[in-house]
Amino acid sequence: MVLCIYFRQKKEKQTEKKYYFKDLIIKVWRNAKLFYTDRKTFLGNQYKNRLCAFAIKAWR
């Protein structure tokens, strides 16, 4: 399973950061969308979701 956190960030290019699950501190923003998905689905949908500028993936 992949932990994906999508959130809006104005004037920033789309980037991707990887963290270890145990080292990831999840901060909740009002405009954050938190959900679980598998890697294949994430890779297929990350470019289709225009609402999000950042995508943070964390593996267990």
mmCIF file as Biopython writes it, N, C-alpha, C and O atoms, coordinates in Angstrom:
data_model
#
loop_
_atom_site.group_PDB
_atom_site.id
_atom_site.type_symbol
_atom_site.label_atom_id
_atom_site.label_alt_id
_atom_site.label_comp_id
_atom_site.label_asym_id
_atom_site.label_entity_id
_atom_site.label_seq_id
_atom_site.pdbx_PDB_ins_code
_atom_site.Cartn_x
_atom_site.Cartn_y
_atom_site.Cartn_z
_atom_site.occupancy
_atom_site.B_iso_or_equiv
_atom_site.auth_seq_id
_atom_site.auth_asym_id
_atom_site.pdbx_PDB_model_num
ATOM 1   N N  . MET A ? 1  ? 0.844  -1.199 0.000   1.0 0.0 1  A 1 
ATOM 2   C CA . MET A ? 1  ? 0.000  0.000  0.000   1.0 0.0 1  A 1 
ATOM 3   C C  . MET A ? 1  ? 0.878  1.247  0.000   1.0 0.0 1  A 1 
ATOM 4   O O  . MET A ? 1  ? 1.966  1.266  0.575   1.0 0.0 1  A 1 
ATOM 5   N N  . VAL A ? 2  ? 0.379  2.278  -0.656  1.0 0.0 2  A 1 
ATOM 6   C CA . VAL A ? 2  ? 1.104  3.539  -0.726  1.0 0.0 2  A 1 
ATOM 7   C C  . VAL A ? 2  ? 0.277  4.619  -0.050  1.0 0.0 2  A 1 
ATOM 8   O O  . VAL A ? 2  ? -0.910 4.782  -0.332  1.0 0.0 2  A 1 
ATOM 9   N N  . LEU A ? 3  ? 0.916  5.346  0.836   1.0 0.0 3  A 1 
ATOM 10  C CA . LEU A ? 3  ? 0.234  6.445  1.510   1.0 0.0 3  A 1 
ATOM 11  C C  . LEU A ? 3  ? 0.449  7.706  0.697   1.0 0.0 3  A 1 
ATOM 12  O O  . LEU A ? 3  ? 1.577  8.178  0.553   1.0 0.0 3  A 1 
ATOM 13  N N  . CYS A ? 4  ? -0.634 8.249  0.168   1.0 0.0 4  A 1 
ATOM 14  C CA . CYS A ? 4  ? -0.522 9.421  -0.689  1.0 0.0 4  A 1 
ATOM 15  C C  . CYS A ? 4  ? -1.165 10.626 -0.025  1.0 0.0 4  A 1 
ATOM 16  O O  . CYS A ? 4  ? -2.293 10.551 0.462   1.0 0.0 4  A 1 
ATOM 17  N N  . ILE A ? 5  ? -0.450 11.724 -0.009  1.0 0.0 5  A 1 
ATOM 18  C CA . ILE A ? 5  ? -0.992 12.964 0.533   1.0 0.0 5  A 1 
ATOM 19  C C  . ILE A ? 5  ? -0.943 14.004 -0.572  1.0 0.0 5  A 1 
ATOM 20  O O  . ILE A ? 5  ? 0.133  14.386 -1.031  1.0 0.0 5  A 1 
ATOM 21  N N  . TYR A ? 6  ? -2.099 14.452 -0.990  1.0 0.0 6  A 1 
ATOM 22  C CA . TYR A ? 6  ? -2.161 15.481 -2.012  1.0 0.0 6  A 1 
ATOM 23  C C  . TYR A ? 6  ? -2.554 16.799 -1.355  1.0 0.0 6  A 1 
ATOM 24  O O  . TYR A ? 6  ? -3.463 16.836 -0.525  1.0 0.0 6  A 1 
ATOM 25  N N  . PHE A ? 7  ? -1.881 17.866 -1.720  1.0 0.0 7  A 1 
ATOM 26  C CA . PHE A ? 7  ? -2.273 19.159 -1.178  1.0 0.0 7  A 1 
ATOM 27  C C  . PHE A ? 7  ? -1.892 20.267 -2.142  1.0 0.0 7  A 1 
ATOM 28  O O  . PHE A ? 7  ? -0.964 20.126 -2.938  1.0 0.0 7  A 1 
ATOM 29  N N  . ARG A ? 8  ? -2.616 21.361 -2.058  1.0 0.0 8  A 1 
ATOM 30  C CA . ARG A ? 8  ? -2.388 22.478 -2.962  1.0 0.0 8  A 1 
ATOM 31  C C  . ARG A ? 8  ? -1.200 23.313 -2.507  1.0 0.0 8  A 1 
ATOM 32  O O  . ARG A ? 8  ? -0.986 23.514 -1.312  1.0 0.0 8  A 1 
ATOM 33  N N  . GLN A ? 9  ? -0.445 23.788 -3.461  1.0 0.0 9  A 1 
ATOM 34  C CA . GLN A ? 9  ? 0.693  24.644 -3.155  1.0 0.0 9  A 1 
ATOM 35  C C  . GLN A ? 9  ? 0.815  25.622 -4.317  1.0 0.0 9  A 1 
ATOM 36  O O  . GLN A ? 9  ? 1.195  25.236 -5.422  1.0 0.0 9  A 1 
ATOM 37  N N  . LYS A ? 10 ? 0.499  26.870 -4.071  1.0 0.0 10 A 1 
ATOM 38  C CA . LYS A ? 10 ? 0.521  27.861 -5.139  1.0 0.0 10 A 1 
ATOM 39  C C  . LYS A ? 10 ? 1.943  28.186 -5.582  1.0 0.0 10 A 1 
ATOM 40  O O  . LYS A ? 10 ? 2.885  28.189 -4.790  1.0 0.0 10 A 1 
ATOM 41  N N  . LYS A ? 11 ? 2.058  28.460 -6.880  1.0 0.0 11 A 1 
ATOM 42  C CA . LYS A ? 11 ? 3.332  28.873 -7.462  1.0 0.0 11 A 1 
ATOM 43  C C  . LYS A ? 11 ? 4.457  27.869 -7.216  1.0 0.0 11 A 1 
ATOM 44  O O  . LYS A ? 11 ? 5.602  28.250 -6.972  1.0 0.0 11 A 1 
ATOM 45  N N  . GLU A ? 12 ? 4.116  26.592 -7.283  1.0 0.0 12 A 1 
ATOM 46  C CA . GLU A ? 12 ? 5.131  25.551 -7.113  1.0 0.0 12 A 1 
ATOM 47  C C  . GLU A ? 12 ? 4.955  24.511 -8.214  1.0 0.0 12 A 1 
ATOM 48  O O  . GLU A ? 12 ? 3.831  24.182 -8.591  1.0 0.0 12 A 1 
ATOM 49  N N  . LYS A ? 13 ? 6.052  24.004 -8.717  1.0 0.0 13 A 1 
ATOM 50  C CA . LYS A ? 13 ? 5.975  22.966 -9.737  1.0 0.0 13 A 1 
ATOM 51  C C  . LYS A ? 13 ? 5.627  21.632 -9.082  1.0 0.0 13 A 1 
ATOM 52  O O  . LYS A ? 13 ? 5.852  21.427 -7.889  1.0 0.0 13 A 1 
ATOM 53  N N  . GLN A ? 14 ? 5.077  20.741 -9.885  1.0 0.0 14 A 1 
ATOM 54  C CA . GLN A ? 14 ? 4.711  19.428 -9.351  1.0 0.0 14 A 1 
ATOM 55  C C  . GLN A ? 14 ? 5.967  18.635 -9.018  1.0 0.0 14 A 1 
ATOM 56  O O  . GLN A ? 14 ? 6.828  18.426 -9.873  1.0 0.0 14 A 1 
ATOM 57  N N  . THR A ? 15 ? 6.060  18.202 -7.782  1.0 0.0 15 A 1 
ATOM 58  C CA . THR A ? 15 ? 7.226  17.444 -7.362  1.0 0.0 15 A 1 
ATOM 59  C C  . THR A ? 15 ? 6.795  16.163 -6.666  1.0 0.0 15 A 1 
ATOM 60  O O  . THR A ? 15 ? 5.623  15.982 -6.336  1.0 0.0 15 A 1 
ATOM 61  N N  . GLU A ? 16 ? 7.741  15.297 -6.452  1.0 0.0 16 A 1 
ATOM 62  C CA . GLU A ? 16 ? 7.456  14.025 -5.799  1.0 0.0 16 A 1 
ATOM 63  C C  . GLU A ? 16 ? 8.533  13.745 -4.769  1.0 0.0 16 A 1 
ATOM 64  O O  . GLU A ? 16 ? 9.722  13.765 -5.085  1.0 0.0 16 A 1 
ATOM 65  N N  . LYS A ? 17 ? 8.120  13.483 -3.540  1.0 0.0 17 A 1 
ATOM 66  C CA . LYS A ? 17 ? 9.071  13.199 -2.478  1.0 0.0 17 A 1 
ATOM 67  C C  . LYS A ? 17 ? 8.756  11.843 -1.870  1.0 0.0 17 A 1 
ATOM 68  O O  . LYS A ? 17 ? 7.592  11.471 -1.723  1.0 0.0 17 A 1 
ATOM 69  N N  . LYS A ? 18 ? 9.798  11.111 -1.521  1.0 0.0 18 A 1 
ATOM 70  C CA . LYS A ? 18 ? 9.605  9.796  -0.937  1.0 0.0 18 A 1 
ATOM 71  C C  . LYS A ? 18 ? 10.098 9.782  0.510   1.0 0.0 18 A 1 
ATOM 72  O O  . LYS A ? 18 ? 11.153 10.332 0.825   1.0 0.0 18 A 1 
ATOM 73  N N  . TYR A ? 19 ? 9.323  9.148  1.376   1.0 0.0 19 A 1 
ATOM 74  C CA . TYR A ? 19 ? 9.698  9.041  2.783   1.0 0.0 19 A 1 
ATOM 75  C C  . TYR A ? 19 ? 9.445  7.614  3.257   1.0 0.0 19 A 1 
ATOM 76  O O  . TYR A ? 19 ? 8.606  6.904  2.703   1.0 0.0 19 A 1 
ATOM 77  N N  . TYR A ? 20 ? 10.174 7.208  4.277   1.0 0.0 20 A 1 
ATOM 78  C CA . TYR A ? 20 ? 9.846  5.951  4.923   1.0 0.0 20 A 1 
ATOM 79  C C  . TYR A ? 20 ? 8.656  6.203  5.825   1.0 0.0 20 A 1 
ATOM 80  O O  . TYR A ? 20 ? 8.567  7.250  6.468   1.0 0.0 20 A 1 
ATOM 81  N N  . PHE A ? 21 ? 7.729  5.231  5.875   1.0 0.0 21 A 1 
ATOM 82  C CA . PHE A ? 21 ? 6.492  5.413  6.625   1.0 0.0 21 A 1 
ATOM 83  C C  . PHE A ? 21 ? 6.763  5.760  8.084   1.0 0.0 21 A 1 
ATOM 84  O O  . PHE A ? 21 ? 6.092  6.620  8.653   1.0 0.0 21 A 1 
ATOM 85  N N  . LYS A ? 22 ? 7.751  5.091  8.694   1.0 0.0 22 A 1 
ATOM 86  C CA . LYS A ? 22 ? 8.026  5.308  10.109  1.0 0.0 22 A 1 
ATOM 87  C C  . LYS A ? 22 ? 8.609  6.691  10.366  1.0 0.0 22 A 1 
ATOM 88  O O  . LYS A ? 22 ? 8.520  7.205  11.481  1.0 0.0 22 A 1 
ATOM 89  N N  . ASP A ? 23 ? 9.206  7.297  9.338   1.0 0.0 23 A 1 
ATOM 90  C CA . ASP A ? 23 ? 9.821  8.608  9.515   1.0 0.0 23 A 1 
ATOM 91  C C  . ASP A ? 23 ? 8.931  9.746  9.036   1.0 0.0 23 A 1 
ATOM 92  O O  . ASP A ? 23 ? 9.292  10.919 9.131   1.0 0.0 23 A 1 
ATOM 93  N N  . LEU A ? 24 ? 7.762  9.378  8.519   1.0 0.0 24 A 1 
ATOM 94  C CA . LEU A ? 24 ? 6.878  10.405 7.978   1.0 0.0 24 A 1 
ATOM 95  C C  . LEU A ? 24 ? 5.969  10.994 9.049   1.0 0.0 24 A 1 
ATOM 96  O O  . LEU A ? 24 ? 5.236  10.273 9.725   1.0 0.0 24 A 1 
ATOM 97  N N  . ILE A ? 25 ? 6.027  12.288 9.190   1.0 0.0 25 A 1 
ATOM 98  C CA . ILE A ? 25 ? 5.134  12.977 10.117  1.0 0.0 25 A 1 
ATOM 99  C C  . ILE A ? 25 ? 4.036  13.620 9.285   1.0 0.0 25 A 1 
ATOM 100 O O  . ILE A ? 25 ? 4.291  14.507 8.471   1.0 0.0 25 A 1 
ATOM 101 N N  . ILE A ? 26 ? 2.831  13.164 9.500   1.0 0.0 26 A 1 
ATOM 102 C CA . ILE A ? 26 ? 1.723  13.651 8.689   1.0 0.0 26 A 1 
ATOM 103 C C  . ILE A ? 26 ? 1.114  14.908 9.304   1.0 0.0 26 A 1 
ATOM 104 O O  . ILE A ? 26 ? 0.624  14.899 10.433  1.0 0.0 26 A 1 
ATOM 105 N N  . LYS A ? 27 ? 1.159  15.973 8.538   1.0 0.0 27 A 1 
ATOM 106 C CA . LYS A ? 27 ? 0.539  17.213 8.978   1.0 0.0 27 A 1 
ATOM 107 C C  . LYS A ? 27 ? -0.748 17.407 8.192   1.0 0.0 27 A 1 
ATOM 108 O O  . LYS A ? 27 ? -0.796 17.178 6.983   1.0 0.0 27 A 1 
ATOM 109 N N  . VAL A ? 28 ? -1.770 17.824 8.887   1.0 0.0 28 A 1 
ATOM 110 C CA . VAL A ? 28 ? -3.068 17.957 8.235   1.0 0.0 28 A 1 
ATOM 111 C C  . VAL A ? 28 ? -3.337 19.412 7.870   1.0 0.0 28 A 1 
ATOM 112 O O  . VAL A ? 28 ? -3.385 20.293 8.729   1.0 0.0 28 A 1 
ATOM 113 N N  . TRP A ? 29 ? -3.511 19.637 6.570   1.0 0.0 29 A 1 
ATOM 114 C CA . TRP A ? 29 ? -3.880 20.968 6.113   1.0 0.0 29 A 1 
ATOM 115 C C  . TRP A ? 29 ? -5.366 20.960 5.765   1.0 0.0 29 A 1 
ATOM 116 O O  . TRP A ? 29 ? -5.933 19.902 5.494   1.0 0.0 29 A 1 
ATOM 117 N N  . ARG A ? 30 ? -5.985 22.109 5.771   1.0 0.0 30 A 1 
ATOM 118 C CA . ARG A ? 30 ? -7.406 22.176 5.448   1.0 0.0 30 A 1 
ATOM 119 C C  . ARG A ? 30 ? -7.681 21.688 4.033   1.0 0.0 30 A 1 
ATOM 120 O O  . ARG A ? 30 ? -8.730 21.106 3.756   1.0 0.0 30 A 1 
ATOM 121 N N  . ASN A ? 31 ? -6.722 21.934 3.138   1.0 0.0 31 A 1 
ATOM 122 C CA . ASN A ? 31 ? -6.945 21.561 1.744   1.0 0.0 31 A 1 
ATOM 123 C C  . ASN A ? 31 ? -6.260 20.250 1.376   1.0 0.0 31 A 1 
ATOM 124 O O  . ASN A ? 31 ? -6.047 19.964 0.198   1.0 0.0 31 A 1 
ATOM 125 N N  . ALA A ? 32 ? -5.921 19.463 2.374   1.0 0.0 32 A 1 
ATOM 126 C CA . ALA A ? 32 ? -5.236 18.193 2.105   1.0 0.0 32 A 1 
ATOM 127 C C  . ALA A ? 32 ? -6.246 17.082 1.849   1.0 0.0 32 A 1 
ATOM 128 O O  . ALA A ? 32 ? -7.338 17.060 2.417   1.0 0.0 32 A 1 
ATOM 129 N N  . LYS A ? 33 ? -5.848 16.165 0.979   1.0 0.0 33 A 1 
ATOM 130 C CA . LYS A ? 33 ? -6.690 15.009 0.696   1.0 0.0 33 A 1 
ATOM 131 C C  . LYS A ? 33 ? -5.871 13.762 0.987   1.0 0.0 33 A 1 
ATOM 132 O O  . LYS A ? 33 ? -4.874 13.494 0.315   1.0 0.0 33 A 1 
ATOM 133 N N  . LEU A ? 34 ? -6.292 13.002 1.988   1.0 0.0 34 A 1 
ATOM 134 C CA . LEU A ? 34 ? -5.527 11.833 2.413   1.0 0.0 34 A 1 
ATOM 135 C C  . LEU A ? 34 ? -6.266 10.548 2.043   1.0 0.0 34 A 1 
ATOM 136 O O  . LEU A ? 34 ? -7.453 10.395 2.331   1.0 0.0 34 A 1 
ATOM 137 N N  . PHE A ? 35 ? -5.554 9.641  1.410   1.0 0.0 35 A 1 
ATOM 138 C CA . PHE A ? 35 ? -6.175 8.374  1.052   1.0 0.0 35 A 1 
ATOM 139 C C  . PHE A ? 35 ? -5.107 7.315  0.805   1.0 0.0 35 A 1 
ATOM 140 O O  . PHE A ? 35 ? -3.928 7.621  0.622   1.0 0.0 35 A 1 
ATOM 141 N N  . TYR A ? 36 ? -5.552 6.067  0.805   1.0 0.0 36 A 1 
ATOM 142 C CA . TYR A ? 36 ? -4.634 4.960  0.556   1.0 0.0 36 A 1 
ATOM 143 C C  . TYR A ? 36 ? -4.893 4.376  -0.829  1.0 0.0 36 A 1 
ATOM 144 O O  . TYR A ? 36 ? -6.040 4.288  -1.268  1.0 0.0 36 A 1 
ATOM 145 N N  . THR A ? 37 ? -3.845 3.987  -1.500  1.0 0.0 37 A 1 
ATOM 146 C CA . THR A ? 37 ? -3.980 3.366  -2.811  1.0 0.0 37 A 1 
ATOM 147 C C  . THR A ? 37 ? -2.747 2.515  -3.076  1.0 0.0 37 A 1 
ATOM 148 O O  . THR A ? 37 ? -1.781 2.553  -2.314  1.0 0.0 37 A 1 
ATOM 149 N N  . ASP A ? 38 ? -2.786 1.754  -4.149  1.0 0.0 38 A 1 
ATOM 150 C CA . ASP A ? 38 ? -1.621 0.958  -4.504  1.0 0.0 38 A 1 
ATOM 151 C C  . ASP A ? 38 ? -0.756 1.762  -5.467  1.0 0.0 38 A 1 
ATOM 152 O O  . ASP A ? 38 ? -1.202 2.766  -6.023  1.0 0.0 38 A 1 
ATOM 153 N N  . ARG A ? 39 ? 0.478  1.317  -5.659  1.0 0.0 39 A 1 
ATOM 154 C CA . ARG A ? 39 ? 1.425  2.084  -6.460  1.0 0.0 39 A 1 
ATOM 155 C C  . ARG A ? 39 ? 0.975  2.214  -7.922  1.0 0.0 39 A 1 
ATOM 156 O O  . ARG A ? 39 ? 1.116  3.275  -8.531  1.0 0.0 39 A 1 
ATOM 157 N N  . LYS A ? 40 ? 0.440  1.140  -8.466  1.0 0.0 40 A 1 
ATOM 158 C CA . LYS A ? 40 ? 0.028  1.170  -9.872  1.0 0.0 40 A 1 
ATOM 159 C C  . LYS A ? 40 ? -1.075 2.194  -10.101 1.0 0.0 40 A 1 
ATOM 160 O O  . LYS A ? 40 ? -1.043 2.950  -11.071 1.0 0.0 40 A 1 
ATOM 161 N N  . THR A ? 41 ? -2.048 2.210  -9.200  1.0 0.0 41 A 1 
ATOM 162 C CA . THR A ? 41 ? -3.146 3.160  -9.326  1.0 0.0 41 A 1 
ATOM 163 C C  . THR A ? 41 ? -2.649 4.584  -9.144  1.0 0.0 41 A 1 
ATOM 164 O O  . THR A ? 41 ? -3.094 5.499  -9.837  1.0 0.0 41 A 1 
ATOM 165 N N  . PHE A ? 42 ? -1.722 4.767  -8.207  1.0 0.0 42 A 1 
ATOM 166 C CA . PHE A ? 42 ? -1.174 6.099  -7.955  1.0 0.0 42 A 1 
ATOM 167 C C  . PHE A ? 42 ? -0.443 6.628  -9.179  1.0 0.0 42 A 1 
ATOM 168 O O  . PHE A ? 42 ? -0.645 7.771  -9.590  1.0 0.0 42 A 1 
ATOM 169 N N  . LEU A ? 43 ? 0.413  5.785  -9.760  1.0 0.0 43 A 1 
ATOM 170 C CA . LEU A ? 43 ? 1.190  6.202  -10.918 1.0 0.0 43 A 1 
ATOM 171 C C  . LEU A ? 43 ? 0.287  6.512  -12.104 1.0 0.0 43 A 1 
ATOM 172 O O  . LEU A ? 43 ? 0.638  7.321  -12.963 1.0 0.0 43 A 1 
ATOM 173 N N  . GLY A ? 44 ? -0.883 5.867  -12.151 1.0 0.0 44 A 1 
ATOM 174 C CA . GLY A ? 44 ? -1.804 6.091  -13.252 1.0 0.0 44 A 1 
ATOM 175 C C  . GLY A ? 44 ? -2.654 7.332  -13.067 1.0 0.0 44 A 1 
ATOM 176 O O  . GLY A ? 44 ? -3.135 7.908  -14.043 1.0 0.0 44 A 1 
ATOM 177 N N  . ASN A ? 45 ? -2.844 7.752  -11.814 1.0 0.0 45 A 1 
ATOM 178 C CA . ASN A ? 45 ? -3.743 8.866  -11.529 1.0 0.0 45 A 1 
ATOM 179 C C  . ASN A ? 45 ? -3.045 10.162 -11.151 1.0 0.0 45 A 1 
ATOM 180 O O  . ASN A ? 45 ? -3.681 11.216 -11.129 1.0 0.0 45 A 1 
ATOM 181 N N  . GLN A ? 46 ? -1.754 10.109 -10.855 1.0 0.0 46 A 1 
ATOM 182 C CA . GLN A ? 46 ? -1.082 11.304 -10.356 1.0 0.0 46 A 1 
ATOM 183 C C  . GLN A ? 46 ? -1.060 12.429 -11.385 1.0 0.0 46 A 1 
ATOM 184 O O  . GLN A ? 46 ? -1.045 13.605 -11.022 1.0 0.0 46 A 1 
ATOM 185 N N  . TYR A ? 47 ? -1.057 12.070 -12.669 1.0 0.0 47 A 1 
ATOM 186 C CA . TYR A ? 47 ? -1.007 13.105 -13.697 1.0 0.0 47 A 1 
ATOM 187 C C  . TYR A ? 47 ? -2.400 13.578 -14.091 1.0 0.0 47 A 1 
ATOM 188 O O  . TYR A ? 47 ? -2.545 14.597 -14.765 1.0 0.0 47 A 1 
ATOM 189 N N  . LYS A ? 48 ? -3.420 12.842 -13.673 1.0 0.0 48 A 1 
ATOM 190 C CA . LYS A ? 48 ? -4.795 13.199 -14.017 1.0 0.0 48 A 1 
ATOM 191 C C  . LYS A ? 48 ? -5.421 14.127 -12.986 1.0 0.0 48 A 1 
ATOM 192 O O  . LYS A ? 48 ? -6.391 14.826 -13.278 1.0 0.0 48 A 1 
ATOM 193 N N  . ASN A ? 49 ? -4.870 14.132 -11.794 1.0 0.0 49 A 1 
ATOM 194 C CA . ASN A ? 49 ? -5.451 14.935 -10.729 1.0 0.0 49 A 1 
ATOM 195 C C  . ASN A ? 49 ? -4.893 16.349 -10.793 1.0 0.0 49 A 1 
ATOM 196 O O  . ASN A ? 49 ? -3.764 16.595 -10.368 1.0 0.0 49 A 1 
ATOM 197 N N  . ARG A ? 50 ? -5.674 17.270 -11.317 1.0 0.0 50 A 1 
ATOM 198 C CA . ARG A ? 50 ? -5.225 18.650 -11.477 1.0 0.0 50 A 1 
ATOM 199 C C  . ARG A ? 50 ? -5.442 19.485 -10.226 1.0 0.0 50 A 1 
ATOM 200 O O  . ARG A ? 50 ? -4.992 20.629 -10.155 1.0 0.0 50 A 1 
ATOM 201 N N  . LEU A ? 51 ? -6.126 18.924 -9.243  1.0 0.0 51 A 1 
ATOM 202 C CA . LEU A ? 51 ? -6.394 19.670 -8.014  1.0 0.0 51 A 1 
ATOM 203 C C  . LEU A ? 51 ? -5.167 19.740 -7.121  1.0 0.0 51 A 1 
ATOM 204 O O  . LEU A ? 51 ? -5.096 20.573 -6.217  1.0 0.0 51 A 1 
ATOM 205 N N  . CYS A ? 52 ? -4.210 18.873 -7.372  1.0 0.0 52 A 1 
ATOM 206 C CA . CYS A ? 52 ? -3.060 18.780 -6.491  1.0 0.0 52 A 1 
ATOM 207 C C  . CYS A ? 52 ? -1.769 19.159 -7.198  1.0 0.0 52 A 1 
ATOM 208 O O  . CYS A ? 52 ? -1.554 18.805 -8.357  1.0 0.0 52 A 1 
ATOM 209 N N  . ALA A ? 53 ? -0.925 19.874 -6.495  1.0 0.0 53 A 1 
ATOM 210 C CA . ALA A ? 53 ? 0.352  20.292 -7.060  1.0 0.0 53 A 1 
ATOM 211 C C  . ALA A ? 53 ? 1.480  19.426 -6.533  1.0 0.0 53 A 1 
ATOM 212 O O  . ALA A ? 53 ? 2.520  19.280 -7.175  1.0 0.0 53 A 1 
ATOM 213 N N  . PHE A ? 54 ? 1.267  18.856 -5.363  1.0 0.0 54 A 1 
ATOM 214 C CA . PHE A ? 54 ? 2.291  18.010 -4.763  1.0 0.0 54 A 1 
ATOM 215 C C  . PHE A ? 54 ? 1.760  16.610 -4.510  1.0 0.0 54 A 1 
ATOM 216 O O  . PHE A ? 54 ? 0.567  16.426 -4.271  1.0 0.0 54 A 1 
ATOM 217 N N  . ALA A ? 55 ? 2.623  15.652 -4.561  1.0 0.0 55 A 1 
ATOM 218 C CA . ALA A ? 55 ? 2.248  14.285 -4.220  1.0 0.0 55 A 1 
ATOM 219 C C  . ALA A ? 55 ? 3.347  13.673 -3.367  1.0 0.0 55 A 1 
ATOM 220 O O  . ALA A ? 55 ? 4.491  13.547 -3.806  1.0 0.0 55 A 1 
ATOM 221 N N  . ILE A ? 56 ? 2.995  13.298 -2.153  1.0 0.0 56 A 1 
ATOM 222 C CA . ILE A ? 56 ? 3.971  12.684 -1.258  1.0 0.0 56 A 1 
ATOM 223 C C  . ILE A ? 56 ? 3.599  11.219 -1.084  1.0 0.0 56 A 1 
ATOM 224 O O  . ILE A ? 56 ? 2.488  10.894 -0.665  1.0 0.0 56 A 1 
ATOM 225 N N  . LYS A ? 57 ? 4.537  10.346 -1.408  1.0 0.0 57 A 1 
ATOM 226 C CA . LYS A ? 57 ? 4.283  8.916  -1.281  1.0 0.0 57 A 1 
ATOM 227 C C  . LYS A ? 57 ? 5.130  8.340  -0.154  1.0 0.0 57 A 1 
ATOM 228 O O  . LYS A ? 57 ? 6.304  8.679  -0.005  1.0 0.0 57 A 1 
ATOM 229 N N  . ALA A ? 58 ? 4.524  7.476  0.624   1.0 0.0 58 A 1 
ATOM 230 C CA . ALA A ? 58 ? 5.258  6.838  1.716   1.0 0.0 58 A 1 
ATOM 231 C C  . ALA A ? 58 ? 4.957  5.348  1.717   1.0 0.0 58 A 1 
ATOM 232 O O  . ALA A ? 58 ? 3.798  4.935  1.693   1.0 0.0 58 A 1 
ATOM 233 N N  . TRP A ? 59 ? 6.005  4.556  1.743   1.0 0.0 59 A 1 
ATOM 234 C CA . TRP A ? 59 ? 5.828  3.110  1.784   1.0 0.0 59 A 1 
ATOM 235 C C  . TRP A ? 59 ? 6.020  2.607  3.216   1.0 0.0 59 A 1 
ATOM 236 O O  . TRP A ? 59 ? 6.819  3.144  3.983   1.0 0.0 59 A 1 
ATOM 237 N N  . ARG A ? 60 ? 5.268  1.568  3.547   1.0 0.0 60 A 1 
ATOM 238 C CA . ARG A ? 60 ? 5.440  0.976  4.877   1.0 0.0 60 A 1 
ATOM 239 C C  . ARG A ? 60 ? 6.784  0.279  4.941   1.0 0.0 60 A 1 
ATOM 240 O O  . ARG A ? 60 ? 7.135  -0.291 5.975   1.0 0.0 60 A 1 
#
